[in-house]
Amino acid sequence: MFTHVMIGSNDLERARRFYDATFVALGGKPGEMDTRGRLIYEHEGGRLMITTPIDGKPATAANGGTIGIAAATPDHVRAWHAAGTEHGGTAIESPPTERPNGAFVAYLRDPDGNKLTARTPPTK
């Protein structure tokens, strides 16, 4: 259904430090900058793109929006959460935990305020 998710950032180098660390913690690769100045992450068929807003106005986080990132194991979720908080992210909601459906999840806000979750598939 989706080809990619694009979010805005007010500081691409700060975003790169955060997202490189969190995606590497999940077994992914650091991002690459394209010719249009967008930071691109590709992992297991998914694509996240980060850019400064085209209209020149400040980037803002979606209120009520969450971007979900697949993780293979609870250890990956924990590593993602630790890497994120060590690289400018903010821990939100509960600490990394198992949900009633068996999914293991953690939540962060990136340095621009975008809400993210890393999670394993449900087991129940």
DRENGU-258086 format. One record per residue: x, y, z of N, C-alpha, C, O in turn; chain; residue number from 1. Coordinates in steps of 0.1 Angstrom, whole numbers. Each point is the difference from the previous one (the first is absolute). Layout:
n_px=X&n_py=Y&n_pz=Z&ca_px=X&ca_py=Y&ca_pz=Z&c_px=X&c_py=Y&c_pz=Z&o_px=X&o_py=Y&o_pz=Z&ch=A&i=NUM .
...
This chain:
n_px=8&n_py=-12&n_pz=0&ca_px=-8&ca_py=12&ca_pz=0&c_px=9&c_py=13&c_pz=0&o_px=-3&o_py=9&o_pz=-8&ch=A&i=1 .
n_px=13&n_py=-9&n_pz=16&ca_px=8&ca_py=12&ca_pz=1&c_px=13&c_py=-2&c_pz=-7&o_px=6&o_py=-11&o_pz=0&ch=A&i=2 .
n_px=-1&n_py=21&n_pz=-7&ca_px=14&ca_py=0&ca_pz=-6&c_px=10&c_py=5&c_pz=10&o_px=12&o_py=-5&o_pz=-1&ch=A&i=3 .
n_px=-15&n_py=15&n_pz=9&ca_px=9&ca_py=5&ca_pz=9&c_px=-7&c_py=9&c_pz=11&o_px=-12&o_py=3&o_pz=-2&ch=A&i=4 .
n_px=19&n_py=1&n_pz=12&ca_px=-4&ca_py=10&ca_pz=9&c_px=10&c_py=12&c_pz=-1&o_px=12&o_py=-3&o_pz=1&ch=A&i=5 .
n_px=-17&n_py=15&n_pz=-2&ca_px=9&ca_py=12&ca_pz=0&c_px=-4&c_py=8&c_pz=12&o_px=-11&o_py=3&o_pz=2&ch=A&i=6 .
n_px=22&n_py=1&n_pz=6&ca_px=-2&ca_py=10&ca_pz=11&c_px=9&c_py=11&c_pz=-2&o_px=10&o_py=0&o_pz=-7&ch=A&i=7 .
n_px=-13&n_py=11&n_pz=14&ca_px=8&ca_py=12&ca_pz=-1&c_px=9&c_py=1&c_pz=12&o_px=-2&o_py=-5&o_pz=11&ch=A&i=8 .
n_px=13&n_py=12&n_pz=-14&ca_px=10&ca_py=3&ca_pz=11&c_px=5&c_py=14&c_pz=-2&o_px=1&o_py=5&o_pz=-11&ch=A&i=9 .
n_px=2&n_py=2&n_pz=23&ca_px=6&ca_py=13&ca_pz=-1&c_px=15&c_py=-1&c_pz=1&o_px=7&o_py=11&o_pz=-1&ch=A&i=10 .
n_px=-1&n_py=-23&n_pz=2&ca_px=14&ca_py=-1&ca_pz=1&c_px=4&c_py=-14&c_pz=-5&o_px=-1&o_py=-10&o_pz=8&ch=A&i=11 .
n_px=4&n_py=8&n_pz=-21&ca_px=2&ca_py=-13&ca_pz=-5&c_px=12&c_py=-7&c_pz=6&o_px=0&o_py=-12&o_pz=1&ch=A&i=12 .
n_px=11&n_py=19&n_pz=3&ca_px=11&ca_py=-7&ca_pz=6&c_px=-4&c_py=-5&c_pz=13&o_px=5&o_py=-11&o_pz=4&ch=A&i=13 .
n_px=-13&n_py=18&n_pz=4&ca_px=-4&ca_py=-5&ca_pz=13&c_px=-9&c_py=-12&c_pz=-2&o_px=1&o_py=-10&o_pz=7&ch=A&i=14 .
n_px=-10&n_py=10&n_pz=-17&ca_px=-9&ca_py=-11&ca_pz=-4&c_px=9&c_py=-12&c_pz=-4&o_px=-3&o_py=-11&o_pz=4&ch=A&i=15 .
n_px=13&n_py=14&n_pz=-12&ca_px=8&ca_py=-11&ca_pz=-5&c_px=7&c_py=-7&c_pz=12&o_px=0&o_py=-13&o_pz=0&ch=A&i=16 .
n_px=5&n_py=20&n_pz=10&ca_px=6&ca_py=-7&ca_pz=11&c_px=-10&c_py=-9&c_pz=8&o_px=4&o_py=-11&o_pz=3&ch=A&i=17 .
n_px=-16&n_py=16&n_pz=-1&ca_px=-10&ca_py=-7&ca_pz=6&c_px=-4&c_py=-13&c_pz=-8&o_px=0&o_py=-11&o_pz=5&ch=A&i=18 .
n_px=-4&n_py=13&n_pz=-17&ca_px=-5&ca_py=-11&ca_pz=-8&c_px=11&c_py=-10&c_pz=-4&o_px=-3&o_py=-12&o_pz=-1&ch=A&i=19 .
n_px=15&n_py=17&n_pz=-2&ca_px=11&ca_py=-10&ca_pz=-2&c_px=1&c_py=-9&c_pz=12&o_px=1&o_py=-12&o_pz=-2&ch=A&i=20 .
n_px=0&n_py=17&n_pz=14&ca_px=1&ca_py=-8&ca_pz=12&c_px=-11&c_py=-9&c_pz=2&o_px=2&o_py=-12&o_pz=3&ch=A&i=21 .
n_px=-15&n_py=16&n_pz=-5&ca_px=-11&ca_py=-8&ca_pz=3&c_px=-2&c_py=-11&c_pz=-11&o_px=-3&o_py=-11&o_pz=4&ch=A&i=22 .
n_px=6&n_py=14&n_pz=-17&ca_px=-1&ca_py=-10&ca_pz=-10&c_px=11&c_py=-10&c_pz=1&o_px=-2&o_py=-12&o_pz=-3&ch=A&i=23 .
n_px=14&n_py=16&n_pz=6&ca_px=11&ca_py=-10&ca_pz=2&c_px=-3&c_py=-9&c_pz=11&o_px=3&o_py=-12&o_pz=0&ch=A&i=24 .
n_px=-9&n_py=17&n_pz=11&ca_px=-4&ca_py=-8&ca_pz=11&c_px=-10&c_py=-11&c_pz=-4&o_px=-1&o_py=-11&o_pz=7&ch=A&i=25 .
n_px=-7&n_py=13&n_pz=-18&ca_px=-9&ca_py=-10&ca_pz=-5&c_px=6&c_py=-9&c_pz=-10&o_px=-7&o_py=-9&o_pz=-6&ch=A&i=26 .
n_px=20&n_py=11&n_pz=3&ca_px=6&ca_py=-8&ca_pz=-11&c_px=0&c_py=6&c_pz=-13&o_px=4&o_py=-6&o_pz=-10&ch=A&i=27 .
n_px=-8&n_py=19&n_pz=9&ca_px=-1&ca_py=7&ca_pz=-13&c_px=13&c_py=8&c_pz=-2&o_px=10&o_py=-2&o_pz=7&ch=A&i=28 .
n_px=-10&n_py=10&n_pz=-17&ca_px=12&ca_py=8&ca_pz=-5&c_px=-3&c_py=14&c_pz=3&o_px=-11&o_py=5&o_pz=1&ch=A&i=29 .
n_px=22&n_py=3&n_pz=0&ca_px=-1&ca_py=14&ca_pz=1&c_px=-7&c_py=6&c_pz=-12&o_px=0&o_py=-6&o_pz=-11&ch=A&i=30 .
n_px=-6&n_py=18&n_pz=12&ca_px=-7&ca_py=6&ca_pz=-11&c_px=9&c_py=6&c_pz=-11&o_px=12&o_py=1&o_pz=3&ch=A&i=31 .
n_px=-18&n_py=1&n_pz=-14&ca_px=8&ca_py=7&ca_pz=-11&c_px=-8&c_py=12&c_pz=-4&o_px=-12&o_py=0&o_pz=0&ch=A&i=32 .
n_px=20&n_py=10&n_pz=-4&ca_px=-6&ca_py=13&ca_pz=-5&c_px=-2&c_py=-1&c_pz=-15&o_px=10&o_py=-4&o_pz=-7&ch=A&i=33 .
n_px=-22&n_py=7&n_pz=2&ca_px=-2&ca_py=0&ca_pz=-15&c_px=4&c_py=13&c_pz=-6&o_px=4&o_py=9&o_pz=8&ch=A&i=34 .
n_px=-5&n_py=-8&n_pz=-21&ca_px=4&ca_py=12&ca_pz=-7&c_px=-9&c_py=12&c_pz=4&o_px=4&o_py=12&o_pz=-2&ch=A&i=35 .
n_px=-16&n_py=-14&n_pz=7&ca_px=-9&ca_py=11&ca_pz=4&c_px=2&c_py=4&c_pz=15&o_px=-8&o_py=8&o_pz=5&ch=A&i=36 .
n_px=17&n_py=-14&n_pz=2&ca_px=3&ca_py=3&ca_pz=13&c_px=-9&c_py=-7&c_pz=10&o_px=-2&o_py=5&o_pz=12&ch=A&i=37 .
n_px=-4&n_py=-16&n_pz=-15&ca_px=-8&ca_py=-8&ca_pz=9&c_px=8&c_py=-11&c_pz=5&o_px=7&o_py=-7&o_pz=-7&ch=A&i=38 .
n_px=-9&n_py=4&n_pz=20&ca_px=7&ca_py=-11&ca_pz=7&c_px=-9&c_py=-12&c_pz=-2&o_px=-12&o_py=0&o_pz=3&ch=A&i=39 .
n_px=17&n_py=-11&n_pz=-8&ca_px=-8&ca_py=-12&ca_pz=-3&c_px=5&c_py=-12&c_pz=7&o_px=12&o_py=-3&o_pz=0&ch=A&i=40 .
n_px=-21&n_py=-5&n_pz=7&ca_px=3&ca_py=-12&ca_pz=6&c_px=-8&c_py=-11&c_pz=-6&o_px=-13&o_py=2&o_pz=-2&ch=A&i=41 .
n_px=19&n_py=-13&n_pz=-2&ca_px=-7&ca_py=-11&ca_pz=-5&c_px=3&c_py=-13&c_pz=8&o_px=12&o_py=-2&o_pz=3&ch=A&i=42 .
n_px=-22&n_py=-5&n_pz=1&ca_px=2&ca_py=-12&ca_pz=8&c_px=-11&c_py=-10&c_pz=-2&o_px=-12&o_py=4&o_pz=2&ch=A&i=43 .
n_px=15&n_py=-16&n_pz=-6&ca_px=-10&ca_py=-11&ca_pz=-1&c_px=-12&c_py=5&c_pz=-8&o_px=-12&o_py=-3&o_pz=3&ch=A&i=44 .
n_px=14&n_py=10&n_pz=-14&ca_px=-11&ca_py=4&ca_pz=-9&c_px=-7&c_py=13&c_pz=4&o_px=-7&o_py=5&o_pz=-8&ch=A&i=45 .
n_px=10&n_py=0&n_pz=19&ca_px=-6&ca_py=13&ca_pz=5&c_px=10&c_py=12&c_pz=-4&o_px=12&o_py=-2&o_pz=-1&ch=A&i=46 .
n_px=-18&n_py=13&n_pz=0&ca_px=8&ca_py=12&ca_pz=-3&c_px=-5&c_py=12&c_pz=8&o_px=-12&o_py=3&o_pz=0&ch=A&i=47 .
n_px=22&n_py=3&n_pz=8&ca_px=-3&ca_py=12&ca_pz=7&c_px=8&c_py=11&c_pz=-6&o_px=12&o_py=-1&o_pz=-2&ch=A&i=48 .
n_px=-18&n_py=13&n_pz=-1&ca_px=7&ca_py=11&ca_pz=-6&c_px=-2&c_py=12&c_pz=10&o_px=-11&o_py=2&o_pz=5&ch=A&i=49 .
n_px=22&n_py=6&n_pz=-4&ca_px=0&ca_py=11&ca_pz=9&c_px=5&c_py=12&c_pz=-8&o_px=10&o_py=-1&o_pz=-6&ch=A&i=50 .
n_px=-18&n_py=12&n_pz=7&ca_px=4&ca_py=12&ca_pz=-8&c_px=-3&c_py=13&c_pz=8&o_px=-8&o_py=0&o_pz=9&ch=A&i=51 .
n_px=14&n_py=11&n_pz=-13&ca_px=-5&ca_py=13&ca_pz=4&c_px=-12&c_py=3&c_pz=-8&o_px=0&o_py=-4&o_pz=-12&ch=A&i=52 .
n_px=-10&n_py=10&n_pz=18&ca_px=-12&ca_py=3&ca_pz=-7&c_px=2&c_py=8&c_pz=-13&o_px=8&o_py=10&o_pz=0&ch=A&i=53 .
n_px=-14&n_py=-14&n_pz=-11&ca_px=1&ca_py=7&ca_pz=-13&c_px=-5&c_py=14&c_pz=1&o_px=5&o_py=9&o_pz=-7&ch=A&i=54 .
n_px=-15&n_py=-6&n_pz=15&ca_px=-6&ca_py=14&ca_pz=1&c_px=9&c_py=9&c_pz=8&o_px=-4&o_py=12&o_pz=1&ch=A&i=55 .
n_px=15&n_py=-16&n_pz=4&ca_px=9&ca_py=8&ca_pz=8&c_px=-5&c_py=3&c_pz=14&o_px=8&o_py=7&o_pz=7&ch=A&i=56 .
n_px=-19&n_py=-11&n_pz=-3&ca_px=-5&ca_py=2&ca_pz=14&c_px=6&c_py=-11&c_pz=9&o_px=5&o_py=-10&o_pz=-5&ch=A&i=57 .
n_px=-5&n_py=12&n_pz=18&ca_px=5&ca_py=-10&ca_pz=9&c_px=-7&c_py=-13&c_pz=-1&o_px=-12&o_py=-1&o_pz=-2&ch=A&i=58 .
n_px=19&n_py=-10&n_pz=4&ca_px=-6&ca_py=-13&ca_pz=1&c_px=-6&c_py=-2&c_pz=14&o_px=5&o_py=5&o_pz=10&ch=A&i=59 .
n_px=-17&n_py=-11&n_pz=-10&ca_px=-7&ca_py=-3&ca_pz=12&c_px=-4&c_py=-14&c_pz=1&o_px=-2&o_py=-6&o_pz=-11&ch=A&i=60 .
n_px=0&n_py=0&n_pz=22&ca_px=-4&ca_py=-14&ca_pz=2&c_px=-15&c_py=-1&c_pz=-1&o_px=-7&o_py=9&o_pz=4&ch=A&i=61 .
n_px=3&n_py=-20&n_pz=-9&ca_px=-15&ca_py=-3&ca_pz=-1&c_px=-5&c_py=-2&c_pz=14&o_px=5&o_py=-8&o_pz=8&ch=A&i=62 .
n_px=-16&n_py=15&n_pz=-4&ca_px=-7&ca_py=-3&ca_pz=13&c_px=-9&c_py=-11&c_pz=-2&o_px=-10&o_py=0&o_pz=-8&ch=A&i=63 .
n_px=12&n_py=-11&n_pz=15&ca_px=-8&ca_py=-12&ca_pz=-1&c_px=6&c_py=-11&c_pz=-10&o_px=-5&o_py=-11&o_pz=-1&ch=A&i=64 .
n_px=16&n_py=15&n_pz=-6&ca_px=6&ca_py=-9&ca_pz=-9&c_px=11&c_py=-8&c_pz=6&o_px=7&o_py=5&o_pz=9&ch=A&i=65 .
n_px=-5&n_py=-17&n_pz=-13&ca_px=11&ca_py=-9&ca_pz=4&c_px=5&c_py=-8&c_pz=-12&o_px=-8&o_py=-5&o_pz=-8&ch=A&i=66 .
n_px=21&n_py=4&n_pz=7&ca_px=6&ca_py=-7&ca_pz=-10&c_px=5&c_py=-13&c_pz=6&o_px=8&o_py=0&o_pz=9&ch=A&i=67 .
n_px=-12&n_py=-12&n_pz=-14&ca_px=3&ca_py=-13&ca_pz=6&c_px=12&c_py=-6&c_pz=-8&o_px=-1&o_py=0&o_pz=-12&ch=A&i=68 .
n_px=11&n_py=-5&n_pz=19&ca_px=12&ca_py=-6&ca_pz=-6&c_px=0&c_py=-14&c_pz=5&o_px=0&o_py=-3&o_pz=12&ch=A&i=69 .
n_px=2&n_py=-7&n_pz=-22&ca_px=0&ca_py=-14&ca_pz=3&c_px=14&c_py=-4&c_pz=6&o_px=10&o_py=5&o_pz=-4&ch=A&i=70 .
n_px=-11&n_py=-13&n_pz=15&ca_px=12&ca_py=-5&ca_pz=6&c_px=-2&c_py=-15&c_pz=1&o_px=-11&o_py=-6&o_pz=1&ch=A&i=71 .
n_px=23&n_py=-1&n_pz=-2&ca_px=-1&ca_py=-15&ca_pz=0&c_px=-1&c_py=-6&c_pz=14&o_px=-7&o_py=-10&o_pz=1&ch=A&i=72 .
n_px=13&n_py=16&n_pz=8&ca_px=0&ca_py=-6&ca_pz=14&c_px=-1&c_py=11&c_pz=11&o_px=2&o_py=12&o_pz=-3&ch=A&i=73 .
n_px=-6&n_py=-16&n_pz=15&ca_px=0&ca_py=10&ca_pz=11&c_px=13&c_py=6&c_pz=2&o_px=1&o_py=12&o_pz=4&ch=A&i=74 .
n_px=10&n_py=-19&n_pz=-6&ca_px=13&ca_py=6&ca_pz=2&c_px=3&c_py=11&c_pz=-11&o_px=6&o_py=10&o_pz=4&ch=A&i=75 .
n_px=-11&n_py=-12&n_pz=-16&ca_px=1&ca_py=11&ca_pz=-10&c_px=-8&c_py=12&c_pz=5&o_px=4&o_py=12&o_pz=-1&ch=A&i=76 .
n_px=-16&n_py=-14&n_pz=7&ca_px=-8&ca_py=11&ca_pz=4&c_px=7&c_py=8&c_pz=11&o_px=1&o_py=12&o_pz=1&ch=A&i=77 .
n_px=5&n_py=-20&n_pz=9&ca_px=8&ca_py=7&ca_pz=11&c_px=12&c_py=7&c_pz=-6&o_px=2&o_py=12&o_pz=5&ch=A&i=78 .
n_px=5&n_py=-18&n_pz=-14&ca_px=11&ca_py=7&ca_pz=-6&c_px=-4&c_py=13&c_pz=-8&o_px=7&o_py=10&o_pz=1&ch=A&i=79 .
n_px=-18&n_py=-11&n_pz=-8&ca_px=-5&ca_py=12&ca_pz=-7&c_px=-4&c_py=11&c_pz=9&o_px=4&o_py=12&o_pz=-2&ch=A&i=80 .
n_px=-10&n_py=-16&n_pz=13&ca_px=-4&ca_py=10&ca_pz=11&c_px=12&c_py=7&c_pz=6&o_px=1&o_py=12&o_pz=2&ch=A&i=81 .
n_px=9&n_py=-21&n_pz=2&ca_px=12&ca_py=6&ca_pz=6&c_px=8&c_py=9&c_pz=-10&o_px=4&o_py=10&o_pz=4&ch=A&i=82 .
n_px=-3&n_py=-15&n_pz=-17&ca_px=7&ca_py=8&ca_pz=-10&c_px=-7&c_py=14&c_pz=-2&o_px=6&o_py=10&o_pz=-1&ch=A&i=83 .
n_px=-19&n_py=-11&n_pz=1&ca_px=-8&ca_py=13&ca_pz=-2&c_px=2&c_py=9&c_pz=12&o_px=2&o_py=12&o_pz=-3&ch=A&i=84 .
n_px=-3&n_py=-16&n_pz=15&ca_px=2&ca_py=9&ca_pz=11&c_px=14&c_py=5&c_pz=1&o_px=2&o_py=11&o_pz=6&ch=A&i=85 .
n_px=8&n_py=-19&n_pz=-10&ca_px=14&ca_py=5&ca_pz=0&c_px=3&c_py=10&c_pz=-11&o_px=11&o_py=6&o_pz=0&ch=A&i=86 .
n_px=-20&n_py=-5&n_pz=-10&ca_px=3&ca_py=8&ca_pz=-12&c_px=-11&c_py=11&c_pz=-2&o_px=-4&o_py=3&o_pz=-11&ch=A&i=87 .
n_px=-1&n_py=2&n_pz=22&ca_px=-9&ca_py=12&ca_pz=-1&c_px=-15&c_py=-3&c_pz=1&o_px=-8&o_py=9&o_pz=-1&ch=A&i=88 .
n_px=4&n_py=-22&n_pz=1&ca_px=-14&ca_py=-3&ca_pz=2&c_px=-4&c_py=1&c_pz=14&o_px=8&o_py=0&o_pz=9&ch=A&i=89 .
n_px=-22&n_py=0&n_pz=-7&ca_px=-6&ca_py=1&ca_pz=13&c_px=-8&c_py=-13&c_pz=2&o_px=-9&o_py=-3&o_pz=-8&ch=A&i=90 .
n_px=11&n_py=-4&n_pz=19&ca_px=-8&ca_py=-11&ca_pz=4&c_px=-14&c_py=5&c_pz=3&o_px=-1&o_py=9&o_pz=8&ch=A&i=91 .
n_px=-9&n_py=-16&n_pz=-13&ca_px=-14&ca_py=4&ca_pz=3&c_px=-8&c_py=-12&c_pz=4&o_px=4&o_py=-11&o_pz=-3&ch=A&i=92 .
n_px=-16&n_py=13&n_pz=8&ca_px=-9&ca_py=-10&ca_pz=4&c_px=6&c_py=-10&c_pz=10&o_px=7&o_py=5&o_pz=9&ch=A&i=93 .
n_px=-8&n_py=-18&n_pz=-11&ca_px=6&ca_py=-9&ca_pz=9&c_px=14&c_py=-4&c_pz=-4&o_px=4&o_py=2&o_pz=-12&ch=A&i=94 .
n_px=4&n_py=-8&n_pz=21&ca_px=13&ca_py=-5&ca_pz=-4&c_px=-2&c_py=-12&c_pz=-10&o_px=-12&o_py=-5&o_pz=-1&ch=A&i=95 .
n_px=22&n_py=0&n_pz=-6&ca_px=-2&ca_py=-11&ca_pz=-9&c_px=-7&c_py=-11&c_pz=7&o_px=4&o_py=-4&o_pz=11&ch=A&i=96 .
n_px=-15&n_py=-2&n_pz=-17&ca_px=-8&ca_py=-9&ca_pz=8&c_px=-8&c_py=-9&c_pz=-10&o_px=-2&o_py=3&o_pz=-12&ch=A&i=97 .
n_px=-2&n_py=-15&n_pz=18&ca_px=-8&ca_py=-9&ca_pz=-8&c_px=-15&c_py=4&c_pz=2&o_px=-4&o_py=3&o_pz=11&ch=A&i=98 .
n_px=-3&n_py=-3&n_pz=-22&ca_px=-15&ca_py=3&ca_pz=0&c_px=-8&c_py=-12&c_pz=2&o_px=5&o_py=-11&o_pz=-2&ch=A&i=99 .
n_px=-18&n_py=12&n_pz=5&ca_px=-8&ca_py=-12&ca_pz=2&c_px=-1&c_py=-9&c_pz=-12&o_px=-2&o_py=-12&o_pz=1&ch=A&i=100 .
n_px=4&n_py=18&n_pz=-13&ca_px=0&ca_py=-9&ca_pz=-12&c_px=13&c_py=-7&c_pz=-3&o_px=1&o_py=-6&o_pz=-10&ch=A&i=101 .
n_px=9&n_py=8&n_pz=19&ca_px=13&ca_py=-6&ca_pz=-2&c_px=10&c_py=9&c_pz=-7&o_px=12&o_py=-4&o_pz=-1&ch=A&i=102 .
n_px=-16&n_py=15&n_pz=-5&ca_px=10&ca_py=9&ca_pz=-7&c_px=8&c_py=6&c_pz=10&o_px=-5&o_py=4&o_pz=11&ch=A&i=103 .
n_px=18&n_py=-2&n_pz=-14&ca_px=9&ca_py=7&ca_pz=9&c_px=2&c_py=14&c_pz=-6&o_px=4&o_py=1&o_pz=-12&ch=A&i=104 .
n_px=-7&n_py=10&n_pz=20&ca_px=0&ca_py=13&ca_pz=-6&c_px=8&c_py=10&c_pz=8&o_px=2&o_py=-2&o_pz=12&ch=A&i=105 .
n_px=2&n_py=13&n_pz=-18&ca_px=6&ca_py=12&ca_pz=6&c_px=-3&c_py=12&c_pz=-8&o_px=-3&o_py=-1&o_pz=-12&ch=A&i=106 .
n_px=2&n_py=12&n_pz=19&ca_px=-4&ca_py=13&ca_pz=-7&c_px=11&c_py=11&c_pz=3&o_px=6&o_py=0&o_pz=11&ch=A&i=107 .
n_px=-4&n_py=8&n_pz=-21&ca_px=9&ca_py=11&ca_pz=1&c_px=-6&c_py=12&c_pz=-8&o_px=-8&o_py=-2&o_pz=-9&ch=A&i=108 .
n_px=13&n_py=14&n_pz=12&ca_px=-2&ca_py=11&ca_pz=-9&c_px=14&c_py=3&c_pz=-5&o_px=10&o_py=1&o_pz=7&ch=A&i=109 .
n_px=-9&n_py=1&n_pz=-20&ca_px=13&ca_py=4&ca_pz=-6&c_px=3&c_py=14&c_pz=3&o_px=-8&o_py=7&o_pz=6&ch=A&i=110 .
n_px=20&n_py=-2&n_pz=-9&ca_px=4&ca_py=14&ca_pz=4&c_px=-9&c_py=11&c_pz=-6&o_px=0&o_py=11&o_pz=6&ch=A&i=111 .
n_px=-8&n_py=-14&n_pz=-16&ca_px=-10&ca_py=10&ca_pz=-5&c_px=-14&c_py=-2&c_pz=5&o_px=-9&o_py=7&o_pz=-3&ch=A&i=112 .
n_px=7&n_py=-17&n_pz=12&ca_px=-12&ca_py=-2&ca_pz=7&c_px=-9&c_py=-11&c_pz=-7&o_px=-11&o_py=-2&o_pz=5&ch=A&i=113 .
n_px=15&n_py=-4&n_pz=-15&ca_px=-8&ca_py=-11&ca_pz=-7&c_px=-1&c_py=-12&c_pz=10&o_px=10&o_py=-4&o_pz=5&ch=A&i=114 .
n_px=-22&n_py=-1&n_pz=-4&ca_px=-2&ca_py=-12&ca_pz=9&c_px=3&c_py=-13&c_pz=-8&o_px=-5&o_py=-2&o_pz=-11&ch=A&i=115 .
n_px=13&n_py=-6&n_pz=17&ca_px=5&ca_py=-13&ca_pz=-6&c_px=-3&c_py=-11&c_pz=9&o_px=0&o_py=2&o_pz=12&ch=A&i=116 .
n_px=-2&n_py=-14&n_pz=-18&ca_px=-1&ca_py=-12&ca_pz=8&c_px=8&c_py=-11&c_pz=-7&o_px=-1&o_py=-1&o_pz=-12&ch=A&i=117 .
n_px=9&n_py=-7&n_pz=19&ca_px=5&ca_py=-12&ca_pz=-5&c_px=-7&c_py=-11&c_pz=7&o_px=-2&o_py=0&o_pz=12&ch=A&i=118 .
n_px=-1&n_py=-11&n_pz=-20&ca_px=-8&ca_py=-11&ca_pz=5&c_px=3&c_py=-13&c_pz=-7&o_px=2&o_py=0&o_pz=-12&ch=A&i=119 .
n_px=-3&n_py=-10&n_pz=20&ca_px=0&ca_py=-14&ca_pz=-6&c_px=-14&c_py=-4&c_pz=-4&o_px=-9&o_py=7&o_pz=4&ch=A&i=120 .
n_px=8&n_py=-17&n_pz=-13&ca_px=-14&ca_py=-4&ca_pz=-3&c_px=-7&c_py=-6&c_pz=12&o_px=6&o_py=-5&o_pz=9&ch=A&i=121 .
n_px=-19&n_py=6&n_pz=-9&ca_px=-8&ca_py=-6&ca_pz=12&c_px=2&c_py=-16&c_pz=-1&o_px=2&o_py=-5&o_pz=-11&ch=A&i=122 .
n_px=-3&n_py=-1&n_pz=23&ca_px=2&ca_py=-14&ca_pz=0&c_px=-14&c_py=-7&c_pz=4&o_px=-1&o_py=-12&o_pz=0&ch=A&i=123 .
n_px=-9&n_py=20&n_pz=4&ca_px=-12&ca_py=-6&ca_pz=4&c_px=-11&c_py=5&c_pz=-9&o_px=-12&o_py=-4&o_pz=2&ch=A&i=124 .
